Amino acid sequence: MPKPSELCTALRNWRIRARLQQDAVAKSLGVTQSQVSRWESGRDAPRPYNIEAIRRLIWGPEADPLVALRYFVEESHQNLLLMDATHTIIARSKPLKLSPGPLERFGWVIDPLKNPAFAPAHARFCEVLARPAGVVSLKITIPFVENGRDWCAIITKTIHTVVGTRLCLVEPSFREATGLEGKEIRFEEIRLTPDEGERHSLTLWRQLAPAS
């Protein structure tokens, strides 16, 4: 069972991803818009009957949100991975289960042992994963060479806590590079914290990729 603070953070993240206004969520939960605002900002905690309503709104009748999240990833037709706090893959979507598939072809690019150029960005990601301080969205762009042509991997990662467990939802994509994509490694970080409301902070970390 998630803590009330974790559930309120999950509600806010779900609402933003669903592109819903607080008023629409309030109506579905039978409360006022100001009440939803107080929950999301951490100024108030939902009562037990509100907690059950919020859980059902976010995760449906599924009792365990972790099971629901794994099921979502495994049944998805997008390129999705679910990782735990040790960076271990615990679920992968249908396209990433294929053999041969994009992970078999390009997986080495996001392996810091096989691709030392990725090691600094990977180390930074592990630091963020260990101390996420709210929900963190990362976008890592990694240039590499395949058959003499410039390519880049674009890895989007969202780190959050579900039922006391730190998880990372990963969306990898691989394409031929254009412009600066083939010249540098980019590490973009956006932190979403309840006390900041709708305001996002952004940190950009760059490192020139070694010449191939």
Backbone hydrogen bonds, N-H to C=O, Kabsch-Sander energy under -0.5 kcal/mol:
donor,donor_aa,acceptor,acceptor_aa,energy
7,L,3,K,-2.6
8,C,4,P,-2.3
9,T,5,S,-1.9
10,A,6,E,-2.5
11,L,7,L,-2.4
12,R,8,C,-2.2
13,N,9,T,-2.5
14,W,10,A,-2.6
15,R,11,L,-2.6
16,I,12,R,-2.4
17,R,13,N,-2.5
18,A,14,W,-2.3
19,R,16,I,-1.0
20,L,15,R,-2.4
25,V,21,Q,-1.7
26,A,22,Q,-2.7
27,K,23,D,-2.1
28,S,24,A,-1.6
29,L,25,V,-1.5
30,G,26,A,-1.0
31,V,26,A,-2.4
36,V,32,T,-1.7
37,S,33,Q,-2.2
38,R,34,S,-2.1
39,W,35,Q,-2.2
40,E,36,V,-2.7
41,S,37,S,-1.9
42,G,38,R,-0.6
42,G,39,W,-1.2
43,R,38,R,-1.6
44,D,38,R,-1.4
50,N,47,R,-0.8
51,I,47,R,-2.5
52,E,48,P,-1.8
53,A,49,Y,-1.4
54,I,50,N,-2.7
55,R,51,I,-2.5
56,R,52,E,-2.2
57,L,53,A,-1.9
58,I,54,I,-2.5
59,W,55,R,-3.0
60,G,56,R,-1.5
62,E,59,W,-0.8
68,A,64,D,-2.0
69,L,65,P,-2.4
70,R,66,L,-2.3
71,Y,67,V,-2.4
72,F,68,A,-2.3
73,V,69,L,-2.2
74,E,70,R,-2.8
75,E,71,Y,-1.9
76,S,72,F,-0.6
76,S,73,V,-1.0
80,L,78,Q,-1.1
81,L,170,V,-2.6
82,L,91,A,-2.7
83,M,168,C,-2.8
84,D,88,T,-1.9
85,A,166,R,-0.5
87,H,84,D,-2.1
90,I,82,L,-3.3
91,A,82,L,-1.3
93,S,80,L,-2.4
94,K,76,S,-1.8
97,K,94,K,-1.4
98,L,94,K,-0.5
98,L,95,P,-0.7
105,R,101,G,-2.0
106,F,102,P,-2.9
107,G,103,L,-1.9
109,V,106,F,-2.0
110,I,106,F,-0.5
110,I,107,G,-0.9
111,D,108,W,-1.4
115,N,111,D,-2.6
118,F,115,N,-2.1
119,A,116,P,-1.2
122,H,118,F,-2.5
123,A,119,A,-2.6
124,R,120,P,-2.0
125,F,121,A,-2.3
126,C,122,H,-2.3
127,E,123,A,-1.7
128,V,124,R,-2.1
129,L,125,F,-2.7
130,A,126,C,-1.9
131,R,127,E,-1.5
135,V,192,L,-2.0
136,V,159,I,-2.1
137,S,190,I,-3.2
138,L,157,K,-3.7
139,K,188,E,-2.1
140,I,155,I,-2.8
141,T,139,K,-0.5
141,T,186,R,-2.3
142,I,140,I,-0.5
142,I,153,A,-2.9
144,F,151,W,-2.5
146,E,149,R,-2.7
149,R,146,E,-1.6
151,W,144,F,-3.4
152,C,175,R,-2.9
153,A,142,I,-2.9
154,I,173,S,-2.7
155,I,140,I,-3.1
155,I,153,A,-0.6
156,T,154,I,-0.6
156,T,171,E,-2.1
157,K,138,L,-2.8
157,K,155,I,-0.5
158,T,169,L,-2.3
159,I,136,V,-3.1
160,H,167,L,-2.1
162,V,165,T,-3.0
165,T,162,V,-2.0
167,L,160,H,-3.0
168,C,83,M,-2.4
169,L,158,T,-2.6
170,V,81,L,-3.1
170,V,168,C,-0.6
171,E,156,T,-2.9
173,S,154,I,-1.4
175,R,152,C,-2.2
177,A,150,D,-2.0
181,E,178,T,-2.0
182,G,179,G,-1.2
183,K,180,L,-2.2
184,E,180,L,-1.4
185,I,207,Q,-3.5
186,R,141,T,-1.9
186,R,184,E,-0.5
187,F,205,W,-3.1
188,E,139,K,-2.6
189,E,203,T,-2.3
190,I,137,S,-2.9
191,R,201,S,-1.2
192,L,135,V,-3.2
193,T,191,R,-0.5
196,E,193,T,-1.7
197,G,194,P,-1.6
199,R,196,E,-2.1
201,S,191,R,-1.3
203,T,189,E,-2.3
205,W,187,F,-3.2
205,W,203,T,-0.5
207,Q,185,I,-2.2
209,A,183,K,-1.3
